[in-house]
Amino acid sequence: MDQRHALRELFALDPAAGPGDGELFLGRPPLELSSPVYGGHLAAQALAAAGRTVAEGLPVHSVHCSFVRPAVPAVPFGHRVERVKDSTAFALRRVRADQRGREVFAMTASFHRPEPGLDHQDPMPSVPGPEELPTYEERLTTAFGEVMQPLGMPYDLRFVGPLSFDAEKDPALVSPSTLVWVRARGELPDVAGAGHERLLHACLLVYVCDVTMLETVVVRHGVSWFHASARSVDYTVWIHRPFRADDWLLCAHRTPVASGGRGLVLGSVFTRDGTLVATLAQEGLLRVAAERGATG
């Protein structure tokens, strides 16, 4: 299966009937059997389910996710969509994802018909282009001294600064922010319209950005993933303007605080021409092994 079809299969949903209120869609689990299931998979699938119930011309502008309990691999998800509001300008949906009768994920998604109004944005940081940077696999090869084969991920990552493994080896590389170029692999449909093609790109942004954010917290503390573990608690994406998820997007992340075992990351997503297309926020539960302390 090529990368384009692999990505679209992630969000292939089957309408289903079942007990309870709302419309039910069945989502497939990811092919990899990692446990717990990657949170971005659940978030993107739930957004796809919500979008199935929304009229054309109302693109998604905000997604608010809560990870209720860890999801297990190889078991399908039932995404139940509740129509909270429908008007000419807005639609609001709640989605609950169940697995074996237990709720594992909850989302509120809001859709808005664009209209004239005030317009401004923060500037994009000045960074090297993605073609000037090594691939994620090349970075891992450098970090571990052994050749890493392509990981088969449906997205491409190019980190501008240090990875957590680098910051653990060299405390001078510790930083409160990270910069990473991301894109979905494979050519995807155009986003000129405001229909399901545009929704697909939004789903992919939600999927890919969940990969990169909590890295910022461990980079700030000079702790690698060999000595830390993380799980998303909640995750929010605000989408401001159209974009293509198969074009390079720069994610500029910063972590203003970590406390009580949780770390907060805020992010801005820019297109290559400097257009700010999305804003992100994620809080994660991070646990550090006893032999490693956090430096702050």
N, C-alpha and C positions, 0 to 999 in steps of 0.2 A: 504494500500500500504506500503511495507516495505521500509526502509530508502534507500537501494540501488536503487530500482526502482524509488523512489521519486526523488532522485538526478538526475538520468538519464532523467527523464521526464522534468526536468528544461531545458534541452538542446535538447529536441526533436524538430526538425525543419521540417516544411513542405515546399518543393519547391513550388513556386507560380510564376505566370506571372502577370505583371503589367506594367504601363507606366513608362518610365525612362530607363536610362542606367544601365547595370550591372545585376547580378543575384539576384533574390529576394527570401528570405526565411521568412516564418512566424513563429514567436516565441510566445509561450504561456505566459501569465502573471503569476506571482506567485499566489499560492492559497490564501495566506494571503492578506487581503484587506488594508494593511497599505498604507498611502499616505504621501509623494510620494513613488513610487516603489523603493525598495532597489537597489542601483546602481550596486552592485556586480552581481545581476541577469542580468541586461542589458549587462554588460561587458562580462560575461561568455557566454551568448547567442550569442553575436556578434562575439566572438572568435570562437565559434562552427560553426557559419555560414561561417566565413572566411576559416576555416579549411576544410570545405566541398569542396572548390574549389582548394585545393592545392594537388599536387602529393604526393604519398607515399614516405617516406624517407626524407621529409623536415619538421622536427619538429619546432614548434614555438619557437622563442628565444626572441622576444620583443613585448609588447603590450602597446600602448599609447592611453589613453581614455580621451575624453572630454565630460562632462555632460552638454549638451546644455540647457535643461530646464527640470523641474521636470516631470516625467512620472506618469500617473494616473493608479490606479489599475483596474483590470477586463477588460482591453482592450488589444488585441494582439499587437505585435510589428512586423513591416515589416523591416527586415534587408536586405539592398541592398548592395551587395558586388561588388566592382570594382577591376578588375585584373590590377594592376599597373605594375607589373613586374613578369616575369617568366624566370628563367635561370636554368642551371644545379645545381647551388649552392644555389640560393636564390629565394624566392617568396615574393612579397609585395602586401598586400591587404588593401583597404580602405572600411570601413563599415559605413553606415549611418542607424540609427534606427529611423523609423518614427512611429508615433501613431496618428491616425485620421488626416493624411496628414501633420503633423508638425514634424520636426526633433527634437528628444529629446536626441540623443546620437551620437557621432562620434568616430571611432576607426581607428588606423593604426596598422596593425599586420604584423610582418616580420617573415619569416620562413627560416631556414638555414640548409643545410646538414652538419653535424659535420665533421671536418677534423683535421688532426694532427696539433699541435701547442704548444705554451707556455701554462703552466698550473700552477696556484697558487690560493690561497684563504686565507681570514682572518680566524682565529680560532673561534670556537663556544664558547660563554660564558659558564662558569661552572654553571649549574643550577640543581635543583632537577628534577628527572624524573616525567612524568605526573602522574604515578600511586601514587606518594607520595603527590599529590596535590588534594585539594577538587575540585569538579565539579563547573561549573559556577553557577548552581542553589544553591549549598551549600554555595557558597560565597555570593550570594544574600540573602539567608536565614540568614546568620550571619550579613550582613549589615543592614537588615531591621527588624530582630527579628521576622519574621513570615515565616513559612515553604513555600518554593517555589516549586511547582510541576514541573516536566520536561516540558520544554518549547516547545518541539517538533521540535527543530531546526535540520536541516540535517547535522549538524556539532557539534563537541565537542570542548569546550574551557577549558583550565586549566591555569589560570593566576598565574605567579610566584610571583609577587609583588602586590601592592595595586591597587584596582579599584578606579575610580574617586570618588565614594561614600565614600570610606575609606579616601582618601586624603582630601576630604572636611571636614570630621569630625576631622581629626588629621593632622595639617599642617606639622608635622614632617615626614609624609609619602610622601610629594610632591617630585616628581622625574622627570627629563628630559627624562627618558627612561622607557619602559615597556617591559616585557618578557611574552610571552604566547605560550603555546603549542596548536596546532590546528590539527584536522583531520576530514575528511569526514566520516560520519557514514555509515556502511555497507561495505561489501567486493566488490571491483571493479576489472575490468580486469587487467591483467598484463601489464607492460610497457616495456617489453623486446624489442618489435619492435618499429618502429617509425611511426606507423599508427594512426588510429583513437582512439585506446585505450590510447596511449600516449597523444593525444590531449585532451581526456576526463579528464585526471588527471591535465593537464594544465588549463583547464576551471574551474575545481573545486578549484585549487589554487587561481585563479583570483577571484572566487566567495567568498571564505572563508576569504581571507586576507583583503578584503574591510571592513569586520566587525570590525577588531581590531585596525586599524591604528590611527584614530582620537581620540581614547581614550587617546593616549599618550599626546596630547595637553592639554586636560582638567586635566589629572593627574598632569602635570607640574604646572598648575595654581590652583590646589586645588579646582576645580569647578566640581560639579556633573552634570549629565544629567537632574536633576530636575531644574537646573538653566541655562542650556545651550542647544543650538541646533546646529546641524552641517549638512552640505550638501557638498558632494564631488564636487570639481570643475574640477580637473583632476587627473589621476591615471595611473601610469606606472609600468609594471612588466617586468623584464628581467629574462629569464630562462636560467640557465647555464648548468644544468645537469639533467638527468632523475631522477624521484622520484615517490613515490606513495602517492597520496593524502589521502588514507585511512590508512596510517601509520602516527604516530605522527610527526609533523614538529614544530620546534621552531622558532617563529617569534620574532626577537630582533629589537625593534623599538626605535627611538630617534627623538626628535623634536628640530632642531637647531634654529628655528626662528618662531615667529608669529608676524604679522604686518598687519595693514590695514584691520583687520577683517578676515584675512586668516591665517591658520596655516599649516606649512609644516612638514611632517613626512617622514623619511627615514627608511628603514627596510632591514634586512637580514633574509633569511629563510634557516634553517639547518635541515638535517635529524638527526635521533637519534645518528648516528655514527659520527656526526660532519661535514658532507659534506655540503658545501654551495651550495644550488641548485637554489636560486633565490634572486634577489635584488628588492626592492620595493621603490616607491616614490609616495606620495599623498599630494595634497594640498586641503584643505577644507575651506569652509566659515563657521566660527563659531560665533555665537551670544550669548552673555551672558545677562541674565536678569538684569534689572537696579539695583535691590537690591543686586546683587552680583558683586563685582569688580574682575578683574584679577590681580594676585599678581606677575606674571612673574618669 
